Amino acid sequence: MIKQYVDSIRRESQYKRVFRKWLKGEIPDNQLRADQRAYIQKTMKARMKRIKRRFRRQVELHMFLRNITVKPIGRLLRPLPVNWHEDFADGISYPHCPACDELAYQKDHCVFCGRRFSQWDTITGSGK
């Protein structure tokens, strides 16, 4: 009983050695015995299943992540009033984000940090 177990382990290690050499290209296909060829086919089939399973998992994760919209943390904070600065020395004031001091391209939130704006004060801000 023990001798059979030891023989099977020895045979398995020989198959693995032959498989590694076959992968490197040291042993051509025509020099393989039938049992070695069967072991290589079985091993390659199992490897392909693992690769396909891993690829499928990655694709599913990508599809899952693609459908998630991540909102910046600034969306969760209370809205702040917009700052107005004269940028280009042309006498016109432009709205700036109070959090990151970038030019405000939208009226409701900053496109860079996500901070929400309170209502634009057009009378006191841009009416200078």
Summary of the structure (lengths in Angstrom):
residues: 128
radius of gyration: 33.4
end to end distance: 97.6
largest distance: 97.6
contacts: 274
relative contact order: 0.09
helix: 49%
strand: 10%
